[in-house]
Amino acid sequence: MTLEGAAKPPRSNTAFASILAALPRIIFAVYMALFFLYLFLPLVVMGLATFNASKFPTVTPWLGTTLDWFAALWADQAMWKALRLSIFIGLGVIAISLPIGTAAALFLNSLQDRSRSFFYALMVSPLLTPGVAIGIATLVLWRQAGVGGGTLLIVLAQASFITAYVMLMVAARLQRFDRTLEDAAIGLGASRLMVFRRILLPYLKPSLLAATFIAFLQSFENYNTTLFVRGTETPLTVYIATKVRTGLTPAVNALGLVLIALTVIAAVAFELSRRSSQRTAKP
């Protein structure tokens, strides 16, 4: 046996070492596959149930392929009314939470370290409060002022905690803002309003768009808080919960499938627009 041959490690040890080196990547790949399976499998099942002829939303047993549930969705005027109400409430929540959350983030960013921690905890506290407690507290407070349950109270109750989401997203963006840009603009004679409109607002635009989308989704899917302040109004989440108790049909699945399709289309369109803007901005 030559010296070179004796120095070579056994082939089995080399293969074992390669497997050990690749093991973290394999575990991560398996974890991600299981994560996305857990995330999307319910949506796939829900979508498939829309095309099943069964009167109950299920994929087993498969009684035949049909599009009748889309026709049933179109004919369900109560569901469309609930959907329009939820969209209106979401827009109202955006109108309140976006400016207040942005102002809170700007205020938080201007504070020193000690006071910042206190006010940060104070502003985030609504997120840690159960939705049931927020709904009951809002109802009790506004009833003292003579305001009963309804659309206005739903908007106010939801905005009381959704504003914190906006504040967090805008504050995260502000952490990377170069304050010397403000100082330079003010030194050149710009007013505070002009600095905000010409420098700070364009910088915050991505986070404001994301915060708008998140605020609408948080409002659209909210149930716990809405249930206590809705009065005689019936937003979509309350309507679907009522249908679960009285008799759920795959028409609800059809609505969910339509909403998912619209969300995906909007997300793809936004991403394509963002990439196109980046290419245009490059010299």
C-alpha positions as CSV (number, residue, x, y, z in Angstrom):
1,M,0.0,0.0,0.0
2,T,1.3,3.4,-1.0
3,L,1.5,6.4,1.4
4,E,-1.1,8.3,-0.7
5,G,-3.5,5.4,-0.5
6,A,-3.1,5.1,3.3
7,A,-3.8,8.8,3.7
8,K,-7.2,8.7,1.9
9,P,-10.2,8.5,4.3
10,P,-12.6,5.6,3.8
11,R,-15.3,6.4,1.2
12,S,-18.1,5.5,3.7
13,N,-16.8,8.2,6.2
14,T,-16.8,10.8,3.4
15,A,-20.4,10.0,2.5
16,F,-21.4,10.1,6.1
17,A,-19.7,13.5,6.6
18,S,-21.5,14.8,3.5
19,I,-24.9,13.7,4.8
20,L,-24.1,15.4,8.2
21,A,-23.2,18.6,6.4
22,A,-26.4,18.6,4.4
23,L,-28.6,17.5,7.3
24,P,-29.5,21.1,8.4
25,R,-30.6,22.0,4.9
26,I,-32.6,18.8,4.6
27,I,-34.3,19.5,8.0
28,F,-35.0,23.1,7.0
29,A,-36.5,22.0,3.6
30,V,-38.7,19.4,5.3
31,Y,-39.8,21.9,7.9
32,M,-40.7,24.5,5.2
33,A,-42.6,21.9,3.2
34,L,-44.6,20.9,6.2
35,F,-45.2,24.6,7.1
36,F,-46.6,25.5,3.7
37,L,-48.6,22.3,3.6
38,Y,-50.1,23.2,6.9
39,L,-50.7,26.7,5.7
40,F,-52.3,26.0,2.3
41,L,-53.9,22.6,2.7
42,P,-57.0,24.0,4.4
43,L,-57.4,26.6,1.6
44,V,-57.0,23.9,-1.1
45,V,-59.7,21.7,0.7
46,M,-62.0,24.7,1.0
47,G,-61.5,25.5,-2.7
48,L,-62.2,21.9,-3.8
49,A,-65.4,21.8,-1.6
50,T,-66.7,24.7,-3.7
51,F,-66.9,22.4,-6.7
52,N,-68.5,19.4,-4.9
53,A,-72.2,18.8,-5.4
54,S,-72.6,18.0,-1.7
55,K,-74.9,20.4,0.1
56,F,-72.4,20.5,3.0
57,P,-68.9,22.0,2.4
58,T,-66.8,18.8,2.2
59,V,-64.6,17.0,-0.3
60,T,-65.6,13.5,0.9
61,P,-67.7,11.9,-0.4
62,W,-67.3,13.5,-3.8
63,L,-70.9,13.7,-5.2
64,G,-69.9,15.2,-8.5
65,T,-68.4,18.4,-10.0
66,T,-70.7,21.5,-10.1
67,L,-70.6,25.3,-10.4
68,D,-74.0,25.7,-8.7
69,W,-72.5,27.1,-5.6
70,F,-71.2,30.1,-7.4
71,A,-74.7,30.8,-8.7
72,A,-76.0,30.3,-5.1
73,L,-73.4,32.9,-3.9
74,W,-74.5,35.3,-6.5
75,A,-78.2,34.9,-5.4
76,D,-77.4,35.3,-1.7
77,Q,-78.2,39.0,-1.3
78,A,-77.8,38.8,2.5
79,M,-74.2,37.7,2.1
80,W,-73.5,40.5,-0.4
81,K,-75.0,43.0,2.0
82,A,-72.7,41.7,4.8
83,L,-69.7,41.8,2.5
84,R,-70.4,45.4,1.5
85,L,-70.8,46.3,5.2
86,S,-67.5,44.7,6.0
87,I,-65.7,46.6,3.2
88,F,-67.3,49.9,4.4
89,I,-66.2,49.2,8.0
90,G,-62.6,48.3,6.8
91,L,-62.4,51.6,4.9
92,G,-63.6,53.5,8.0
93,V,-61.0,51.7,10.1
94,I,-58.3,52.7,7.6
95,A,-59.4,56.3,7.7
96,I,-59.0,56.4,11.5
97,S,-56.1,54.1,12.2
98,L,-53.7,55.2,9.4
99,P,-53.3,58.9,10.4
100,I,-53.5,58.2,14.1
101,G,-51.0,55.3,13.9
102,T,-48.6,57.3,11.7
103,A,-48.8,60.2,14.2
104,A,-48.1,57.9,17.1
105,A,-45.1,56.4,15.3
106,L,-43.7,59.9,14.6
107,F,-44.3,60.9,18.2
108,L,-42.6,57.7,19.5
109,N,-39.7,58.2,17.2
110,S,-39.1,61.7,18.6
111,L,-38.9,60.6,22.2
112,Q,-35.8,59.9,24.3
113,D,-35.0,56.3,25.4
114,R,-36.7,56.3,28.8
115,S,-40.0,57.9,27.9
116,R,-40.0,55.9,24.6
117,S,-40.2,52.6,26.4
118,F,-43.2,53.7,28.5
119,F,-45.2,55.1,25.6
120,Y,-44.3,52.1,23.4
121,A,-45.7,49.8,26.0
122,L,-48.8,52.0,26.3
123,M,-49.4,52.1,22.6
124,V,-48.9,48.4,22.1
125,S,-51.2,47.4,25.0
126,P,-54.4,47.2,22.9
127,L,-52.8,44.4,20.9
128,L,-52.4,42.4,24.2
129,T,-56.0,43.0,25.3
130,P,-58.5,40.3,24.3
131,G,-60.9,41.4,21.6
132,V,-63.9,40.5,23.8
133,A,-62.7,42.9,26.5
134,I,-62.2,45.7,23.9
135,G,-65.7,45.1,22.5
136,I,-67.4,45.2,25.9
137,A,-65.3,48.2,27.0
138,T,-66.2,50.1,23.9
139,L,-69.9,49.3,24.1
140,V,-70.0,50.4,27.8
141,L,-68.1,53.6,27.2
142,W,-70.1,54.8,24.2
143,R,-73.4,53.9,25.7
144,Q,-72.7,56.4,28.4
145,A,-72.5,59.0,25.6
146,G,-75.7,57.8,24.1
147,V,-74.1,55.9,21.2
148,G,-75.6,52.5,20.6
149,G,-74.2,49.5,18.8
150,G,-73.8,49.8,15.0
151,T,-71.5,50.5,12.2
152,L,-69.9,53.6,13.9
153,L,-69.2,51.7,17.1
154,I,-67.7,48.7,15.1
155,V,-65.3,51.1,13.3
156,L,-64.3,52.8,16.6
157,A,-63.8,49.5,18.4
158,Q,-61.7,48.0,15.7
159,A,-59.6,51.1,15.2
160,S,-58.8,51.2,18.9
161,F,-56.4,48.2,18.4
162,I,-55.7,48.2,14.7
163,T,-54.1,51.6,15.1
164,A,-51.3,49.8,17.0
165,Y,-50.5,47.7,14.0
166,V,-50.2,50.8,11.9
167,M,-48.0,52.4,14.5
168,L,-45.7,49.4,14.6
169,M,-45.2,49.2,10.9
170,V,-44.5,52.9,10.4
171,A,-42.2,53.0,13.5
172,A,-40.2,50.1,12.0
173,R,-39.7,52.0,8.8
174,L,-38.7,55.2,10.8
175,Q,-35.9,53.3,12.5
176,R,-34.0,53.4,9.2
177,F,-34.7,57.0,8.4
178,D,-31.7,59.4,8.1
179,R,-32.6,62.4,10.2
180,T,-29.9,64.4,8.6
181,L,-32.2,64.8,5.6
182,E,-34.7,66.7,7.7
183,D,-32.0,68.9,9.2
184,A,-30.5,69.7,5.8
185,A,-34.0,70.6,4.4
186,I,-34.8,72.8,7.3
187,G,-31.4,74.4,7.1
188,L,-32.2,75.3,3.4
189,G,-35.4,77.0,4.5
190,A,-38.0,74.3,4.1
191,S,-40.9,74.3,6.6
192,R,-41.8,71.3,8.7
193,L,-44.9,70.7,6.6
194,M,-42.8,70.7,3.4
195,V,-40.2,68.4,5.0
196,F,-43.0,66.0,5.9
197,R,-44.6,66.2,2.5
198,R,-41.5,66.1,0.3
199,I,-39.1,63.9,2.3
200,L,-40.8,61.9,5.1
201,L,-44.0,60.9,3.4
202,P,-42.4,59.5,0.2
203,Y,-40.0,57.5,2.5
204,L,-42.9,56.1,4.5
205,K,-45.0,55.3,1.4
206,P,-44.2,51.5,1.4
207,S,-44.9,51.1,5.1
208,L,-48.1,53.1,4.7
209,L,-49.4,51.0,1.9
210,A,-48.6,47.8,3.8
211,A,-50.2,49.2,6.9
212,T,-53.3,50.1,4.9
213,F,-53.6,46.5,3.6
214,I,-53.0,45.0,7.1
215,A,-55.5,47.3,8.7
216,F,-58.2,46.4,6.2
217,L,-57.5,42.7,6.6
218,Q,-57.6,42.9,10.4
219,S,-60.9,44.7,10.2
220,F,-62.4,42.4,7.6
221,E,-61.7,39.2,9.6
222,N,-62.4,40.5,13.1
223,Y,-65.2,38.7,14.9
224,N,-64.7,38.9,18.7
225,T,-64.7,42.7,19.0
226,T,-67.3,43.2,16.3
227,L,-69.8,40.8,17.9
228,F,-70.3,42.9,21.0
229,V,-70.6,46.3,19.3
230,R,-72.5,45.4,16.1
231,G,-76.0,46.2,17.4
232,T,-78.4,45.1,14.6
233,E,-75.7,45.2,11.9
234,T,-74.3,42.0,10.4
235,P,-70.8,42.1,9.0
236,L,-69.5,39.2,7.0
237,T,-67.8,37.4,9.9
238,V,-70.9,37.5,12.0
239,Y,-73.0,36.4,9.0
240,I,-70.8,33.4,8.4
241,A,-70.8,32.5,12.1
242,T,-74.6,32.6,12.0
243,K,-74.6,30.3,8.9
244,V,-72.4,27.9,10.7
245,R,-75.1,27.5,13.4
246,T,-78.1,27.5,11.1
247,G,-76.8,25.6,8.1
248,L,-73.5,26.2,6.2
249,T,-73.5,25.6,2.5
250,P,-70.5,25.6,0.0
251,A,-71.7,29.1,-1.2
252,V,-69.5,30.4,1.7
253,N,-66.6,28.4,0.2
254,A,-67.3,30.0,-3.1
255,L,-67.0,33.5,-1.5
256,G,-63.8,32.5,0.2
257,L,-62.4,31.2,-3.1
258,V,-63.3,34.5,-4.9
259,L,-61.7,36.6,-2.1
260,I,-58.5,34.5,-2.2
261,A,-58.3,34.9,-6.0
262,L,-58.8,38.7,-5.7
263,T,-56.1,38.9,-3.0
264,V,-53.6,36.9,-5.0
265,I,-54.3,39.0,-8.1
266,A,-53.9,42.2,-6.1
267,A,-50.7,41.0,-4.5
268,V,-49.2,40.0,-7.9
269,A,-50.2,43.3,-9.5
270,F,-48.7,45.2,-6.6
271,E,-45.4,43.3,-6.8
272,L,-45.2,43.7,-10.6
273,S,-45.9,47.5,-10.2
274,R,-43.2,47.7,-7.5
275,R,-40.6,45.9,-9.6
276,S,-41.5,48.1,-12.6
277,S,-41.1,51.2,-10.5
278,Q,-37.7,50.0,-9.3
279,R,-36.5,49.4,-12.9
280,T,-37.7,52.8,-14.0
281,A,-36.0,54.5,-11.0
282,K,-32.6,52.9,-11.9
283,P,-30.4,55.1,-14.1
